[in-house]
Amino acid sequence: MFNTTNSDAAQVLLSRYHVRYVYVGDLERAYYASAGIAKFGSAPALFRPVYDVDGVTIYEFLPEAARQGRTQAVAPEGSMIQ
């Protein structure tokens, strides 16, 4: 899931295992391909950053947004990302 650059393939795996959040920190960056990690930041309709501090980013997986064809995710009020 981390190594693939294909957002659709990642979406299938995340949906299958009912994943809601993806944690990306130093360990993930050390062990997985940077191109695979980059997909989380480049697909806002699927992955909304909800936390980004000191090299740790947590993305919320948004499968409903992708199914509905939204092109941009909007952060909810009170989220850590401004």
C-alpha positions in Angstrom: 0.0 0.0 0.0 2.8 2.4 0.8 5.0 1.5 -2.2 2.4 1.7 -4.9 2.2 5.0 -6.8 -1.3 4.1 -7.9 -4.0 5.8 -5.8 -6.7 3.5 -7.1 -4.7 0.4 -5.9 -4.2 1.9 -2.5 -7.9 2.8 -2.3 -8.8 -0.8 -2.9 -6.6 -2.1 -0.1 -7.6 0.6 2.4 -11.3 0.0 1.7 -10.9 -3.8 2.0 -9.3 -3.4 5.5 -11.6 -0.6 6.6 -8.7 1.8 7.1 -9.6 5.4 8.0 -6.3 7.0 8.8 -2.8 6.6 7.2 0.2 7.5 9.4 3.4 8.6 7.5 6.4 9.3 9.7 10.2 8.7 9.6 9.9 4.9 9.6 7.5 4.9 6.6 9.8 7.3 4.7 12.8 5.1 5.5 11.3 1.8 4.4 9.0 2.7 1.5 9.5 4.3 -1.9 9.2 8.1 -1.9 7.0 8.0 -5.0 4.6 5.7 -3.2 4.5 8.0 -0.1 3.9 11.0 -2.3 0.6 9.7 -3.5 -1.0 10.6 -0.2 -0.2 14.3 -0.6 -1.1 14.4 -4.3 -4.6 12.9 -4.1 -6.6 15.3 -1.9 -9.9 13.7 -3.0 -8.7 10.5 -1.4 -6.3 11.6 1.4 -6.9 14.7 3.5 -4.1 15.7 5.8 -5.5 16.0 9.3 -2.2 16.3 11.2 1.2 17.5 10.1 3.8 18.2 12.8 7.5 17.4 13.2 7.8 15.1 10.2 4.6 13.1 11.0 1.6 13.4 8.6 -1.7 11.7 9.2 -4.0 11.4 6.3 -7.7 10.7 6.6 -8.8 8.3 3.8 -11.9 9.6 2.1 -13.4 6.8 0.0 -16.9 8.4 -0.2 -15.4 11.6 -1.6 -13.7 9.7 -4.4 -16.8 7.7 -5.2 -18.8 10.9 -5.5 -16.3 12.4 -7.9 -15.2 15.3 -5.7 -12.0 16.8 -6.8 -11.0 18.5 -3.6 -11.4 17.6 0.0 -12.2 20.4 2.5 -10.8 20.2 6.0 -13.4 20.2 8.8 -13.5 23.0 11.3 -11.2 22.5 14.2 -8.8 20.3 12.3 -5.1 20.5 12.9 -4.4 21.6 9.3 -5.2 25.2 8.5 
